[in-house]
Amino acid sequence: MAAAYLQHLSENQIEVRSAGSMPADQINPAVVAAMLEENIDISKNIPKILTTEAVQDSDYVITMGCGDACPIFPGKKYLDWNLVDPAGQGVESIRPIRDEIKQLVWGLIEEIRGE
């Protein structure tokens, strides 16, 4: 959700990579539905494994509780967003998580743009 919001809200002006330390086989259909409510279609996205190269190539690294599984490199800006995991939850439960992510992404965009 965060990557999709970052692409959408920045109007694709910020390059986004999305990966996880233990990605699922597919995106939670309820997450897809919740994002469609925001007119953002993530149905064709495929979860990817986090690689060392992806972190090295990034200026900002946003983690969501990956702990020791996430590589750390000097000079990168690390932000850990403490969010409820939407895994196994329905759309009703995902909406507040989605809305919190949207607010965090707006703050990130402002920080990146120096606002």
TIVO-2410 file (N, C-alpha, C; in nm, 3 decimals):
# residues 115
REC num residu      c1      c2      c3 atome chaine
REC   1      M   0.082  -0.118   0.000     N      A
REC   1      M   0.000   0.000   0.000    CA      A
REC   1      M   0.087   0.125   0.000     C      A
REC   2      A   0.194   0.123   0.078     N      A
REC   2      A   0.279   0.242   0.088    CA      A
REC   2      A   0.344   0.274  -0.046     C      A
REC   3      A   0.395   0.173  -0.114     N      A
REC   3      A   0.459   0.196  -0.244    CA      A
REC   3      A   0.357   0.250  -0.345     C      A
REC   4      A   0.239   0.192  -0.344     N      A
REC   4      A   0.135   0.237  -0.437    CA      A
REC   4      A   0.095   0.381  -0.409     C      A
REC   5      Y   0.079   0.415  -0.282     N      A
REC   5      Y   0.046   0.553  -0.247    CA      A
REC   5      Y   0.160   0.647  -0.286     C      A
REC   6      L   0.283   0.608  -0.261     N      A
REC   6      L   0.396   0.695  -0.293    CA      A
REC   6      L   0.402   0.724  -0.442     C      A
REC   7      Q   0.384   0.622  -0.524     N      A
REC   7      Q   0.381   0.644  -0.669    CA      A
REC   7      Q   0.265   0.735  -0.708     C      A
REC   8      H   0.147   0.704  -0.655     N      A
REC   8      H   0.026   0.776  -0.692    CA      A
REC   8      H   0.030   0.922  -0.643     C      A
REC   9      L   0.059   0.942  -0.517     N      A
REC   9      L   0.053   1.076  -0.459    CA      A
REC   9      L   0.167   1.166  -0.506     C      A
REC  10      S   0.280   1.106  -0.544     N      A
REC  10      S   0.392   1.186  -0.597    CA      A
REC  10      S   0.381   1.203  -0.748     C      A
REC  11      E   0.273   1.149  -0.805     N      A
REC  11      E   0.251   1.153  -0.949    CA      A
REC  11      E   0.371   1.095  -1.023     C      A
REC  12      N   0.421   0.983  -0.970     N      A
REC  12      N   0.534   0.908  -1.027    CA      A
REC  12      N   0.662   0.991  -1.035     C      A
REC  13      Q   0.675   1.095  -0.953     N      A
REC  13      Q   0.796   1.177  -0.954    CA      A
REC  13      Q   0.901   1.123  -0.857     C      A
REC  14      I   0.863   1.025  -0.776     N      A
REC  14      I   0.957   0.962  -0.683    CA      A
REC  14      I   0.969   0.816  -0.724     C      A
REC  15      E   1.092   0.772  -0.745     N      A
REC  15      E   1.115   0.631  -0.781    CA      A
REC  15      E   1.090   0.545  -0.658     C      A
REC  16      V   1.012   0.442  -0.675     N      A
REC  16      V   0.971   0.357  -0.563    CA      A
REC  16      V   1.010   0.213  -0.588     C      A
REC  17      R   1.068   0.152  -0.487     N      A
REC  17      R   1.093   0.007  -0.486    CA      A
REC  17      R   1.015  -0.050  -0.369     C      A
REC  18      S   0.957  -0.165  -0.390     N      A
REC  18      S   0.881  -0.228  -0.282    CA      A
REC  18      S   0.924  -0.373  -0.271     C      A
REC  19      A   0.955  -0.414  -0.148     N      A
REC  19      A   0.996  -0.552  -0.124    CA      A
REC  19      A   0.978  -0.584   0.023     C      A
REC  20      G   0.981  -0.710   0.053     N      A
REC  20      G   0.965  -0.752   0.191    CA      A
REC  20      G   1.067  -0.857   0.230     C      A
REC  21      S   1.093  -0.868   0.360     N      A
REC  21      S   1.189  -0.967   0.408    CA      A
REC  21      S   1.130  -1.108   0.399     C      A
REC  22      M   0.998  -1.119   0.408     N      A
REC  22      M   0.929  -1.247   0.393    CA      A
REC  22      M   0.799  -1.223   0.317     C      A
REC  23      P   0.809  -1.195   0.184     N      A
REC  23      P   0.689  -1.160   0.109    CA      A
REC  23      P   0.593  -1.279   0.093     C      A
REC  24      A   0.465  -1.247   0.088     N      A
REC  24      A   0.363  -1.348   0.065    CA      A
REC  24      A   0.367  -1.391  -0.082     C      A
REC  25      D   0.292  -1.495  -0.115     N      A
REC  25      D   0.285  -1.541  -0.253    CA      A
REC  25      D   0.204  -1.446  -0.341     C      A
REC  26      Q   0.109  -1.379  -0.280     N      A
REC  26      Q   0.024  -1.285  -0.353    CA      A
REC  26      Q  -0.021  -1.173  -0.259     C      A
REC  27      I  -0.070  -1.067  -0.319     N      A
REC  27      I  -0.121  -0.956  -0.239    CA      A
REC  27      I  -0.257  -0.994  -0.183     C      A
REC  28      N  -0.279  -0.960  -0.058     N      A
REC  28      N  -0.406  -0.987   0.009    CA      A
REC  28      N  -0.520  -0.925  -0.074     C      A
REC  29      P  -0.617  -1.004  -0.118     N      A
REC  29      P  -0.727  -0.950  -0.198    CA      A
REC  29      P  -0.804  -0.838  -0.127     C      A
REC  30      A  -0.810  -0.841   0.004     N      A
REC  30      A  -0.877  -0.734   0.077    CA      A
REC  30      A  -0.797  -0.604   0.069     C      A
REC  31      V  -0.665  -0.613   0.064     N      A
REC  31      V  -0.581  -0.494   0.045    CA      A
REC  31      V  -0.605  -0.437  -0.094     C      A
REC  32      V  -0.612  -0.525  -0.194     N      A
REC  32      V  -0.641  -0.482  -0.331    CA      A
REC  32      V  -0.774  -0.407  -0.333     C      A
REC  33      A  -0.876  -0.463  -0.268     N      A
REC  33      A  -1.008  -0.400  -0.264    CA      A
REC  33      A  -1.003  -0.265  -0.194     C      A
REC  34      A  -0.932  -0.258  -0.082     N      A
REC  34      A  -0.921  -0.131  -0.007    CA      A
REC  34      A  -0.852  -0.024  -0.090     C      A
REC  35      M  -0.751  -0.061  -0.165     N      A
REC  35      M  -0.681   0.036  -0.248    CA      A
REC  35      M  -0.766   0.076  -0.369     C      A
REC  36      L  -0.847  -0.015  -0.421     N      A
REC  36      L  -0.937   0.021  -0.531    CA      A
REC  36      L  -1.036   0.128  -0.487     C      A
REC  37      E  -1.072   0.127  -0.360     N      A
REC  37      E  -1.159   0.233  -0.307    CA      A
REC  37      E  -1.094   0.371  -0.320     C      A
REC  38      E  -0.962   0.373  -0.330     N      A
REC  38      E  -0.885   0.497  -0.346    CA      A
REC  38      E  -0.847   0.518  -0.494     C      A
REC  39      N  -0.906   0.437  -0.582     N      A
REC  39      N  -0.878   0.442  -0.726    CA      A
REC  39      N  -0.732   0.409  -0.759     C      A
REC  40      I  -0.674   0.319  -0.679     N      A
REC  40      I  -0.538   0.272  -0.703    CA      A
REC  40      I  -0.546   0.120  -0.720     C      A
REC  41      D  -0.508   0.072  -0.840     N      A
REC  41      D  -0.517  -0.070  -0.871    CA      A
REC  41      D  -0.380  -0.136  -0.851     C      A
REC  42      I  -0.371  -0.221  -0.749     N      A
REC  42      I  -0.247  -0.294  -0.723    CA      A
REC  42      I  -0.264  -0.443  -0.751     C      A
REC  43      S  -0.370  -0.478  -0.822     N      A
REC  43      S  -0.404  -0.619  -0.844    CA      A
REC  43      S  -0.298  -0.695  -0.924     C      A
REC  44      K  -0.220  -0.625  -1.004     N      A
REC  44      K  -0.119  -0.692  -1.086    CA      A
REC  44      K   0.020  -0.692  -1.021     C      A
REC  45      N   0.032  -0.628  -0.905     N      A
REC  45      N   0.160  -0.625  -0.834    CA      A
REC  45      N   0.193  -0.762  -0.779     C      A
REC  46      I   0.320  -0.793  -0.777     N      A
REC  46      I   0.367  -0.922  -0.725    CA      A
REC  46      I   0.464  -0.896  -0.611     C      A
REC  47      P   0.440  -0.956  -0.494     N      A
REC  47      P   0.534  -0.937  -0.383    CA      A
REC  47      P   0.676  -0.983  -0.421     C      A
REC  48      K   0.775  -0.907  -0.377     N      A
REC  48      K   0.915  -0.936  -0.408    CA      A
REC  48      K   0.996  -0.944  -0.279     C      A
REC  49      I   1.105  -1.019  -0.286     N      A
REC  49      I   1.197  -1.031  -0.172    CA      A
REC  49      I   1.288  -0.908  -0.167     C      A
REC  50      L   1.315  -0.860  -0.049     N      A
REC  50      L   1.406  -0.748  -0.029    CA      A
REC  50      L   1.548  -0.792  -0.059     C      A
REC  51      T   1.617  -0.718  -0.143     N      A
REC  51      T   1.756  -0.749  -0.176    CA      A
REC  51      T   1.848  -0.642  -0.121     C      A
REC  52      T   1.972  -0.679  -0.099     N      A
REC  52      T   2.074  -0.585  -0.054    CA      A
REC  52      T   2.089  -0.473  -0.156     C      A
REC  53      E   2.084  -0.506  -0.284     N      A
REC  53      E   2.100  -0.407  -0.390    CA      A
REC  53      E   1.989  -0.303  -0.385     C      A
REC  54      A   1.866  -0.346  -0.357     N      A
REC  54      A   1.755  -0.250  -0.351    CA      A
REC  54      A   1.779  -0.147  -0.240     C      A
REC  55      V   1.830  -0.193  -0.127     N      A
REC  55      V   1.858  -0.101  -0.017    CA      A
REC  55      V   1.975  -0.010  -0.054     C      A
REC  56      Q   2.080  -0.065  -0.112     N      A
REC  56      Q   2.196   0.015  -0.151    CA      A
REC  56      Q   2.158   0.124  -0.250     C      A
REC  57      D   2.063   0.096  -0.339     N      A
REC  57      D   2.024   0.190  -0.443    CA      A
REC  57      D   1.920   0.292  -0.397     C      A
REC  58      S   1.881   0.288  -0.272     N      A
REC  58      S   1.774   0.375  -0.222    CA      A
REC  58      S   1.830   0.486  -0.134     C      A
REC  59      D   1.763   0.600  -0.134     N      A
REC  59      D   1.796   0.710  -0.044    CA      A
REC  59      D   1.721   0.694   0.089     C      A
REC  60      Y   1.595   0.650   0.080     N      A
REC  60      Y   1.511   0.626   0.196    CA      A
REC  60      Y   1.476   0.478   0.201     C      A
REC  61      V   1.478   0.424   0.320     N      A
REC  61      V   1.439   0.285   0.341    CA      A
REC  61      V   1.330   0.286   0.447     C      A
REC  62      I   1.210   0.249   0.405     N      A
REC  62      I   1.096   0.246   0.497    CA      A
REC  62      I   1.075   0.101   0.537     C      A
REC  63      T   1.085   0.075   0.665     N      A
REC  63      T   1.063  -0.061   0.713    CA      A
REC  63      T   0.935  -0.065   0.796     C      A
REC  64      M   0.882  -0.184   0.803     N      A
REC  64      M   0.760  -0.206   0.879    CA      A
REC  64      M   0.779  -0.329   0.965     C      A
REC  65      G   0.874  -0.316   1.057     N      A
REC  65      G   0.899  -0.424   1.151    CA      A
REC  65      G   0.983  -0.538   1.098     C      A
REC  66      C   1.075  -0.511   1.006     N      A
REC  66      C   1.155  -0.623   0.954    CA      A
REC  66      C   1.276  -0.655   1.041     C      A
REC  67      G   1.307  -0.569   1.137     N      A
REC  67      G   1.413  -0.598   1.234    CA      A
REC  67      G   1.547  -0.630   1.171     C      A
REC  68      D   1.609  -0.737   1.217     N      A
REC  68      D   1.743  -0.776   1.171    CA      A
REC  68      D   1.744  -0.827   1.028     C      A
REC  69      A   1.629  -0.855   0.969     N      A
REC  69      A   1.623  -0.907   0.832    CA      A
REC  69      A   1.654  -0.799   0.729     C      A
REC  70      C   1.648  -0.673   0.766     N      A
REC  70      C   1.672  -0.564   0.673    CA      A
REC  70      C   1.818  -0.519   0.680     C      A
REC  71      P   1.885  -0.516   0.563     N      A
REC  71      P   2.024  -0.469   0.563    CA      A
REC  71      P   2.032  -0.321   0.597     C      A
REC  72      I   2.141  -0.284   0.665     N      A
REC  72      I   2.163  -0.145   0.706    CA      A
REC  72      I   2.290  -0.095   0.637     C      A
REC  73      F   2.280   0.023   0.576     N      A
REC  73      F   2.394   0.085   0.511    CA      A
REC  73      F   2.405   0.229   0.556     C      A
REC  74      P   2.526   0.275   0.584     N      A
REC  74      P   2.545   0.415   0.624    CA      A
REC  74      P   2.499   0.509   0.513     C      A
REC  75      G   2.449   0.624   0.553     N      A
REC  75      G   2.410   0.726   0.457    CA      A
REC  75      G   2.267   0.715   0.407     C      A
REC  76      K   2.197   0.610   0.445     N      A
REC  76      K   2.056   0.594   0.406    CA      A
REC  76      K   1.968   0.650   0.516     C      A
REC  77      K   1.854   0.701   0.479     N      A
REC  77      K   1.756   0.749   0.578    CA      A
REC  77      K   1.660   0.634   0.604     C      A
REC  78      Y   1.658   0.585   0.729     N      A
REC  78      Y   1.572   0.473   0.768    CA      A
REC  78      Y   1.455   0.524   0.850     C      A
REC  79      L   1.336   0.482   0.811     N      A
REC  79      L   1.215   0.512   0.886    CA      A
REC  79      L   1.144   0.380   0.912     C      A
REC  80      D   1.108   0.353   1.036     N      A
REC  80      D   1.034   0.232   1.068    CA      A
REC  80      D   0.892   0.272   1.103     C      A
REC  81      W   0.798   0.228   1.021     N      A
REC  81      W   0.658   0.259   1.044    CA      A
REC  81      W   0.595   0.142   1.118     C      A
REC  82      N   0.552   0.168   1.240     N      A
REC  82      N   0.491   0.066   1.325    CA      A
REC  82      N   0.342   0.057   1.290     C      A
REC  83      L   0.309  -0.037   1.202     N      A
REC  83      L   0.173  -0.052   1.153    CA      A
REC  83      L   0.119  -0.190   1.184     C      A
REC  84      V  -0.012  -0.199   1.194     N      A
REC  84      V  -0.077  -0.328   1.210    CA      A
REC  84      V  -0.063  -0.404   1.079     C      A
REC  85      D  -0.030  -0.532   1.088     N      A
REC  85      D  -0.015  -0.616   0.968    CA      A
REC  85      D  -0.154  -0.648   0.913     C      A
REC  86      P  -0.179  -0.616   0.785     N      A
REC  86      P  -0.310  -0.643   0.728    CA      A
REC  86      P  -0.332  -0.790   0.688     C      A
REC  87      A  -0.232  -0.873   0.705     N      A
REC  87      A  -0.243  -1.014   0.664    CA      A
REC  87      A  -0.363  -1.080   0.731     C      A
REC  88      G  -0.444  -1.143   0.650     N      A
REC  88      G  -0.557  -1.218   0.701    CA      A
REC  88      G  -0.675  -1.133   0.744     C      A
REC  89      Q  -0.670  -1.003   0.724     N      A
REC  89      Q  -0.779  -0.915   0.766    CA      A
REC  89      Q  -0.867  -0.877   0.647     C      A
REC  90      G  -0.989  -0.842   0.675     N      A
REC  90      G  -1.083  -0.799   0.573    CA      A
REC  90      G  -1.074  -0.650   0.548     C      A
REC  91      V  -1.148  -0.605   0.449     N      A
REC  91      V  -1.144  -0.464   0.406    CA      A
REC  91      V  -1.177  -0.369   0.521     C      A
REC  92      E  -1.274  -0.403   0.603     N      A
REC  92      E  -1.313  -0.315   0.715    CA      A
REC  92      E  -1.194  -0.288   0.808     C      A
REC  93      S  -1.116  -0.391   0.835     N      A
REC  93      S  -1.000  -0.377   0.924    CA      A
REC  93      S  -0.882  -0.311   0.854     C      A
REC  94      I  -0.877  -0.325   0.723     N      A
REC  94      I  -0.764  -0.271   0.646    CA      A
REC  94      I  -0.779  -0.121   0.621     C      A
REC  95      R  -0.900  -0.072   0.613     N      A
REC  95      R  -0.920   0.071   0.584    CA      A
REC  95      R  -0.844   0.163   0.680     C      A
REC  96      P  -0.849   0.143   0.813     N      A
REC  96      P  -0.774   0.233   0.901    CA      A
REC  96      P  -0.622   0.221   0.880     C      A
REC  97      I  -0.574   0.101   0.848     N      A
REC  97      I  -0.431   0.082   0.821    CA      A
REC  97      I  -0.395   0.158   0.694     C      A
REC  98      R  -0.478   0.142   0.591     N      A
REC  98      R  -0.458   0.212   0.464    CA      A
REC  98      R  -0.453   0.362   0.486     C      A
REC  99      D  -0.547   0.414   0.564     N      A
REC  99      D  -0.553   0.558   0.587    CA      A
REC  99      D  -0.431   0.609   0.664     C      A
REC 100      E  -0.383   0.529   0.759     N      A
REC 100      E  -0.261   0.567   0.833    CA      A
REC 100      E  -0.141   0.569   0.739     C      A
REC 101      I  -0.132   0.469   0.652     N      A
REC 101      I  -0.023   0.464   0.555    CA      A
REC 101      I  -0.027   0.586   0.464     C      A
REC 102      K  -0.145   0.624   0.420     N      A
REC 102      K  -0.159   0.741   0.332    CA      A
REC 102      K  -0.103   0.866   0.400     C      A
REC 103      Q  -0.135   0.886   0.528     N      A
REC 103      Q  -0.084   1.002   0.601    CA      A
REC 103      Q   0.069   0.997   0.616     C      A
REC 104      L   0.122   0.878   0.644     N      A
REC 104      L   0.267   0.864   0.655    CA      A
REC 104      L   0.335   0.893   0.522     C      A
REC 105      V   0.275   0.848   0.413     N      A
REC 105      V   0.332   0.872   0.280    CA      A
REC 105      V   0.329   1.022   0.247     C      A
REC 106      W   0.219   1.091   0.281     N      A
REC 106      W   0.217   1.236   0.259    CA      A
REC 106      W   0.332   1.304   0.333     C      A
REC 107      G   0.356   1.262   0.458     N      A
REC 107      G   0.468   1.318   0.534    CA      A
REC 107      G   0.601   1.288   0.470     C      A
REC 108      L   0.617   1.168   0.418     N      A
REC 108      L   0.741   1.130   0.350    CA      A
REC 108      L   0.762   1.215   0.225     C      A
REC 109      I   0.657   1.234   0.148     N      A
REC 109      I   0.668   1.317   0.027    CA      A
REC 109      I   0.712   1.459   0.064     C      A
REC 110      E   0.652   1.514   0.168     N      A
REC 110      E   0.690   1.648   0.211    CA      A
REC 110      E   0.837   1.653   0.253     C      A
REC 111      E   0.882   1.548   0.325     N      A
REC 111      E   1.022   1.542   0.368    CA      A
REC 111      E   1.115   1.533   0.248     C      A
REC 112      I   1.083   1.447   0.154     N      A
REC 112      I   1.168   1.429   0.035    CA      A
REC 112      I   1.177   1.559  -0.044     C      A
REC 113      R   1.065   1.627  -0.055     N      A
REC 113      R   1.061   1.751  -0.133    CA      A
REC 113      R   1.114   1.870  -0.054     C      A
REC 114      G   1.145   1.848   0.075     N      A
REC 114      G   1.200   1.955   0.159    CA      A
REC 114      G   1.096   2.056   0.202     C      A
REC 115      E   0.971   2.015   0.213     N      A
REC 115      E   0.864   2.107   0.252    CA      A
REC 115      E   0.845   2.111   0.402     C      A
***
